[in-house]
């Protein structure tokens, strides 16, 4: 029994360089089609047809018909890519070192192929491909931090220290996957400042005046969109009053 199973596995294993390449390509396209079917809306047009096409591709692959498997899997992906209810929008950026970053914004997934490997980038995902390397698995985009303080249109009365500076604490909700944050602070008068924070709070000394601020999340090459800008005002608090009570003298 074991000998028969081993013989069957040897017969199905690719034996030439061309077969190895075709198998790798078919496997990559199959993975893309599986993800497309998995992420497709259950009510999406032609989803059932795409699922049937994917099943056909899986059967071809199991029988070592790699070219037919790739064609069927590609057909499954195309059935879903042409049935999107939203327009497909994505961006492609290439840095100085030749690395390419693909980000899906809306609509159907886009496919990225390199070194014989194909990956699917869905809306809300980003994929960075190093020059000459196969594309890795895409990563979800970072969420946008939600500011909690200072709230919009807040007037803050603070005690100013020497130099006319008062302490203001900025805070926001944590974002899953974020490694650090960037606070953008824009005074009505003066230059914009970009401040880095490793936690979800940042204490800053500011002079009296009006400001707007926003925050974004960062992780390696990922940068979230900025939160909506919020405005606040820093004003000098009135000095604390000092009560002096004079006791009547007991001397006559």
C-alpha positions in Angstrom: 0.0 0.0 0.0 2.8 2.4 0.9 4.7 1.5 -2.2 1.7 2.2 -4.4 1.2 5.6 -2.8 4.8 6.5 -3.1 4.8 5.5 -6.8 1.7 7.6 -7.4 3.3 10.6 -5.8 6.5 10.2 -7.8 4.5 9.9 -11.1 2.6 13.2 -10.3 5.7 15.1 -9.1 7.1 17.5 -11.8 10.3 16.1 -13.3 11.5 18.8 -15.6 12.3 22.5 -15.2 9.4 23.5 -17.4 7.0 21.4 -15.2 8.4 22.9 -12.0 7.9 26.4 -13.4 4.3 25.6 -14.7 3.4 24.1 -11.3 4.7 27.1 -9.4 2.8 29.5 -11.7 -0.4 27.4 -11.4 -0.1 27.3 -7.7 0.4 31.1 -7.5 -2.6 31.8 -9.8 -4.7 29.4 -7.8 -3.9 31.2 -4.6 -5.0 34.5 -6.1 -8.3 32.9 -7.3 -8.9 31.4 -3.9 -8.4 34.8 -2.2 -10.7 36.5 -4.8 -13.5 34.0 -4.1 -13.0 34.2 -0.4 -13.2 38.0 -0.2 -16.0 38.4 -2.8 -19.3 39.5 -1.5 -21.7 36.5 -1.1 -24.2 38.4 -3.2 -21.7 39.5 -5.9 -22.7 38.7 -9.4 -21.1 35.6 -10.9 -19.6 34.5 -7.5 -21.1 31.0 -7.8 -19.7 30.7 -11.4 -16.3 31.8 -10.2 -16.4 29.3 -7.3 -17.2 26.5 -9.9 -14.4 27.6 -12.1 -12.0 27.5 -9.1 -13.2 24.0 -8.3 -12.3 23.0 -11.9 -8.9 24.6 -11.5 -8.3 22.6 -8.3 -9.1 19.4 -10.1 -6.7 20.2 -13.0 -4.0 20.9 -10.5 -4.5 17.7 -8.6 -4.1 15.8 -11.9 -0.9 17.7 -12.7 -2.5 19.6 -15.6 -0.9 22.8 -14.6 -1.5 24.9 -17.7 -5.2 24.0 -17.6 -5.3 24.7 -13.8 -3.7 28.2 -14.3 -6.2 29.0 -17.1 -9.2 28.0 -15.1 -8.0 29.8 -12.0 -7.4 32.9 -14.0 -10.9 32.6 -15.4 -12.3 32.5 -11.9 -10.4 35.6 -10.9 -11.6 37.5 -14.1 -15.2 36.6 -13.4 -15.1 38.4 -10.1 -12.9 41.3 -11.3 -15.5 42.3 -13.9 -18.4 42.2 -11.5 -17.3 44.9 -9.0 -19.9 47.4 -7.9 -17.2 50.0 -7.1 -14.6 51.4 -9.5 -11.2 49.8 -9.0 -8.7 52.2 -7.7 -5.1 51.5 -6.7 -1.7 53.3 -6.6 1.7 52.1 -7.5 4.9 53.8 -6.1 8.5 52.9 -6.9 11.3 54.1 -4.6 14.9 55.0 -5.3 16.0 51.4 -4.7 13.5 50.0 -7.2 11.1 48.6 -4.6 7.5 48.8 -5.7 4.5 49.4 -3.4 1.0 48.6 -4.6 -2.0 49.9 -2.5 -5.6 48.9 -3.2 -8.1 51.6 -2.4 -11.5 50.4 -3.7 -13.2 48.0 -6.1 -11.7 44.6 -7.1 -8.3 43.3 -6.3 -5.3 43.8 -8.5 -2.7 41.2 -9.2 1.0 41.7 -8.8 3.3 39.1 -10.4 7.1 38.8 -10.1 9.6 36.0 -10.2 6.9 33.5 -11.1 4.8 34.4 -8.0 1.4 36.1 -8.2 -0.2 37.9 -5.3 -3.6 39.6 -5.0 -3.9 43.0 -3.5 -7.5 43.7 -2.2 -8.9 47.1 -1.3 -7.5 48.1 2.0 -4.3 46.2 1.5 -0.7 47.2 0.5 2.1 45.1 -1.0 5.8 46.0 -1.1 7.9 44.1 -3.6 11.7 44.4 -3.4 13.5 44.7 -6.7 14.2 41.2 -8.2 12.2 39.4 -5.4 8.9 37.6 -5.5 6.0 39.5 -4.0 5.2 38.6 -0.4 1.8 38.3 1.2 0.0 41.7 1.2 -0.6 43.5 4.5 -3.7 45.3 5.7 -3.5 49.1 5.6 -3.2 50.8 9.0 -6.3 52.3 10.4 -6.6 56.0 11.0 -6.1 57.1 14.7 -9.1 58.8 16.3 -8.1 61.9 18.4 -9.5 62.1 21.9 -7.9 65.2 23.3 -7.7 68.1 22.9 -11.2 68.0 21.4 -12.2 70.1 18.5 -12.9 73.8 19.2 -11.6 73.4 22.8 -10.4 76.5 24.6 -7.7 75.5 27.1 -6.8 77.8 30.0 -3.3 76.8 31.2 -0.7 78.1 33.6 2.2 79.4 31.5 5.6 78.7 32.9 8.7 80.9 32.4 9.2 81.6 28.7 5.4 81.8 28.2 4.9 78.1 27.5 2.1 75.9 28.8 1.8 72.1 28.8 -0.7 70.5 26.4 -1.3 66.7 26.2 -2.4 65.2 22.9 -4.1 61.8 23.0 -5.7 59.4 20.4 -7.0 55.8 20.1 -4.5 53.1 19.4 -4.3 51.5 15.9 -3.7 47.8 15.5 -0.4 47.1 13.9 1.0 50.6 14.4 4.6 50.9 15.6 4.6 54.6 16.2 2.6 57.8 15.5 3.1 61.2 13.9 1.4 64.3 15.2 1.1 67.2 12.8 0.7 70.5 14.7 -0.2 73.7 12.8 -0.3 77.0 14.6 -2.2 79.9 13.1 1.0 81.8 13.2 4.3 80.0 12.7 5.6 76.9 11.0 4.0 73.5 11.0 5.6 70.9 13.3 5.7 67.1 12.9 6.2 65.3 16.2 6.9 61.6 16.7 5.4 59.5 19.4 5.8 55.8 20.4 2.7 55.7 22.5 -0.9 57.1 22.2 -0.1 60.3 24.1 2.3 63.2 23.6 2.9 66.1 25.9 4.0 69.4 24.3 4.9 72.8 25.6 3.1 75.5 23.6 2.7 79.3 23.8 -0.7 80.9 23.9 -2.4 80.9 20.5 -4.7 78.9 18.1 -3.7 75.6 16.7 -4.9 72.7 14.5 -3.7 69.2 14.7 -4.0 65.7 13.3 -2.3 62.3 13.8 -1.4 59.3 11.6 -0.2 55.8 12.4 3.1 54.3 11.0 4.6 50.8 10.8 7.7 50.1 8.7 6.9 51.3 5.2 3.2 51.8 6.0 1.6 55.2 6.7 -2.1 55.6 7.5 -4.1 58.6 6.3 -4.2 61.5 8.7 -7.1 61.9 11.1 -9.4 64.8 10.4 -7.9 68.1 11.6 -9.1 69.5 15.0 -8.7 73.0 16.3 -8.0 74.2 19.8 -6.9 77.4 21.6 -4.4 77.8 24.3 -5.0 80.8 26.6 -3.2 81.9 29.8 -5.1 81.1 32.9 -5.8 83.8 35.4 -3.3 83.8 38.2 -4.5 82.2 41.4 -5.7 84.7 43.9 -3.9 84.9 47.3 -6.0 85.5 50.4 -4.2 87.4 53.2 -5.9 87.7 56.5 -4.6 90.0 59.1 -5.4 89.0 62.7 -6.0 91.9 65.1 -3.2 92.5 67.6 -3.7 91.6 71.2 -1.4 94.3 72.3 -2.8 97.5 73.7 
